[in-house]
Amino acid sequence: MADHSLAGQIEFEITGVNEQEATGEMTVTAGILNPFGTIHAGALVWFADVVATNLVLGGEQPQEGMDNFPVAITLNAQLLTNRRDGVLTALASWMRRGRRISTVRTQVTDADGAVLLDLTSTHVSAR
């Protein structure tokens, strides 16, 4: 079997966090495309998961070694369609907000509002 070297780069911005939702924006770049020229599913899941985590954090800036980080214990992702370019938006909102366990639904959409990914994630907090 031949050695394979893979590289990629994902960049996005958290554009807002409030009590009810968190939003993020990501431009489709060559660094997140799969060999078919569409967005790699893992890049979409990572984008959605980070936006969901920011909702659970309530706007607190994640830092290495922080005492309380809401680790995702389940991720259920439905990839509904894909894109080759454009700007994507992720919107995370509460399904259940608990003291230790919280569930978030995050949808990633394109500029026309089409849903590319629907992610449900459950997070455990040490609080």
Secondary structure, 3 states (H helix, E strand, C coil): CCCCCCCCCCCCEEEEECCCEEEEEEECCHHHECCCCCECHHHHHHHHHHHHHHHHHCCCCCCCCCCCCCEEEEEEEEECCCCCCCEEEEEEEEEEECCCEEEEEEEEECCCCCEEEEEEEEEECCC
